[in-house]
Amino acid sequence: MKTNELKMKIDLSKVNLVTDCLKVLSNPDRLKILCVLIDSELNVQQIEKTAQVCQPTLSQQLTILRKSKMVSTRREGKQIFYQFSDMRILQIMQTLYGLYCMNDMDSN
């Protein structure tokens, strides 16, 4: 595809939406949380242990992810489970994994 063709297909009205999304994803703790949620929903304790993000940081970052509608919650008794709610974010995470995690970055 030529550069001019690409420019014609870009919807500039979505720029703010995209930059807001990228700002949320740019935090290392939030990115780790999303990484551990790729395969399944997890409760807060599982996220804390797997992502290695301690309280109260974990609560703050989960709140931001929830407010940005990237994750949703489900309550089971006293436990709160988190999962992806925006499949576009899941696609971004899978792309990032393919670009940065599957290959040895040190070889580039």
C-alpha positions, 0 to 999 in steps of 0.5 A: 500500500502506498503512503498516500493511500494509507493517509486517505484511510486514516480517520483523524477524528480518532486521534484523541481516542488512540492517544488516550488508549496509548497513555493508559498502556504506557504505564509499566504496571498497567501493562503488566496487569494486562499481560497477565489477563491475556489468557484468563480472568483473575482475581485481585490476589492472583493479579498481584502475585502474577504481575508482581504489582503490590497494593495499593499501586495495584488498586490504583492501576486497576481503577484506571484500567476499569475507568478506561473500559479496558477491563471489566469486573465480576464479583464472586463473594468477596472476590473481584475478578478482572478480565479484558472488556475491550477486544481491541486492547487484547489485539494490541496486547497480542501484537505487542507480545508478537513484536517484543516477547516472542523474539529475542530483542537483544538480537536486533 
